[in-house]
Amino acid sequence: MDARFLCTVVLARDYRKLIAWYRKTLQMKIRRVVTEGYDWTELERPGLRIGITKAKQIGVKLPRKRSNAVVLHLVTKDVKGLLRRAKACGGKVAFGPTWDPKGKYWCGAFHDIEGNDVWVIDLEW
């Protein structure tokens, strides 16, 4: 079987606002937009692709407080800068930047404007 990873999909409560937030915070460009039958926007930057769609359109009722089973996990050379940028764009820093002495890397986490978890690390495995 031939399969490859396409992207991580974020189900949105406020579709347009979430797209704008990811574009600004992660400096992403629009790769593809679909408006026939459902709304889908694919954002990308080198090494990262995220799809955003309206949760309601695909029959998903989002809870008020998110409890994610899937987490976006990003690699960056500047954990502190990305956490600062996420906060400046309306996200909330969950923790960090934190030094992990065992793994010898900086890490942190933030929540996007709808409460989705995003982990960041400065080490590429």
C-alpha positions as CSV (number, residue, x, y, z in Angstrom):
1,M,0.0,0.0,0.0
2,D,1.3,3.4,-0.9
3,A,0.3,6.1,1.6
4,R,1.9,9.4,2.8
5,F,1.1,12.1,5.3
6,L,-1.0,14.9,3.9
7,C,-1.5,17.3,6.8
8,T,-2.9,17.7,10.3
9,V,-6.5,18.9,10.4
10,V,-7.8,21.3,12.9
11,L,-11.6,21.4,13.4
12,A,-12.7,25.0,13.8
13,R,-15.5,26.6,15.7
14,D,-14.8,30.0,14.1
15,Y,-13.4,29.0,10.7
16,R,-12.2,32.3,9.4
17,K,-10.8,33.5,12.7
18,L,-8.8,30.3,13.2
19,I,-7.4,30.5,9.7
20,A,-6.3,34.1,10.2
21,W,-4.7,33.1,13.6
22,Y,-2.6,30.3,12.2
23,R,-1.6,32.4,9.2
24,K,-0.4,35.2,11.4
25,T,1.1,33.2,14.3
26,L,3.0,30.6,12.2
27,Q,3.4,32.8,9.2
28,M,1.7,30.4,6.8
29,K,0.4,30.9,3.3
30,I,-2.8,29.6,1.8
31,R,-2.1,26.5,-0.3
32,R,-5.7,25.5,-1.2
33,V,-9.3,26.6,-0.6
34,V,-12.4,24.5,-1.2
35,T,-15.9,26.0,-0.9
36,E,-18.0,23.5,-2.8
37,G,-19.9,21.2,-0.5
38,Y,-17.8,22.1,2.5
39,D,-15.3,24.7,3.6
40,W,-11.6,23.6,3.7
41,T,-8.5,25.7,3.8
42,E,-5.0,24.2,3.6
43,L,-2.2,26.3,5.0
44,E,1.5,25.7,4.6
45,R,5.0,26.8,5.1
46,P,8.2,24.8,4.5
47,G,8.0,21.6,6.5
48,L,4.4,22.2,7.8
49,R,0.9,21.8,6.4
50,I,-2.3,22.3,8.3
51,G,-5.9,21.8,7.1
52,I,-8.7,23.7,8.7
53,T,-12.4,22.9,8.3
54,K,-15.7,23.8,10.0
55,A,-16.4,21.2,12.7
56,K,-20.1,21.7,12.4
57,Q,-20.1,21.0,8.6
58,I,-18.7,17.6,9.2
59,G,-21.0,16.7,12.1
60,V,-18.6,17.3,15.0
61,K,-19.9,19.2,18.0
62,L,-16.9,20.7,19.7
63,P,-16.9,20.7,23.5
64,R,-16.4,24.1,25.3
65,K,-13.2,22.9,26.9
66,R,-10.9,21.0,24.5
67,S,-9.4,17.7,25.6
68,N,-7.3,16.9,22.6
69,A,-6.4,13.3,21.6
70,V,-4.2,14.8,18.8
71,V,-1.6,17.5,19.4
72,L,0.3,19.6,16.9
73,H,4.0,19.2,17.6
74,L,6.3,21.7,16.0
75,V,10.1,22.0,15.8
76,T,11.5,25.6,15.9
77,K,14.9,27.1,16.5
78,D,13.3,29.7,18.8
79,V,10.9,28.2,21.3
80,K,10.8,31.4,23.4
81,G,10.0,33.5,20.3
82,L,7.2,31.2,19.1
83,L,5.6,31.1,22.5
84,R,5.8,34.9,22.7
85,R,4.3,35.2,19.2
86,A,1.5,32.8,20.0
87,K,0.6,34.9,23.1
88,A,0.8,38.2,21.2
89,C,-1.6,36.8,18.6
90,G,-4.2,35.8,21.2
91,G,-3.1,32.3,22.1
92,K,-2.3,31.1,25.7
93,V,1.0,29.8,26.8
94,A,0.5,26.5,28.6
95,F,4.2,26.2,29.8
96,G,7.7,27.1,28.8
97,P,10.1,27.8,27.6
98,T,11.5,25.0,29.7
99,W,14.9,23.4,29.5
100,D,15.0,19.6,29.6
101,P,18.4,18.7,31.1
102,K,18.0,15.0,30.3
103,G,17.1,15.5,26.6
104,K,19.1,18.7,26.3
105,Y,16.4,20.7,24.5
106,W,14.1,23.7,25.1
107,C,10.4,23.0,24.9
108,G,7.0,24.6,25.6
109,A,3.4,24.5,24.7
110,F,0.6,26.9,23.8
111,H,-3.1,26.8,23.0
112,D,-4.5,28.3,19.9
113,I,-7.4,30.7,20.1
114,E,-9.9,27.8,20.2
115,G,-8.0,25.8,22.9
116,N,-6.1,23.3,20.7
117,D,-2.8,22.2,22.1
118,V,0.4,23.0,20.2
119,W,3.7,21.6,21.5
120,V,7.1,23.1,20.5
121,I,10.6,21.8,20.8
122,D,14.0,23.1,19.5
123,L,15.4,19.6,18.8
124,E,14.7,17.7,15.6
125,W,14.9,14.0,16.1
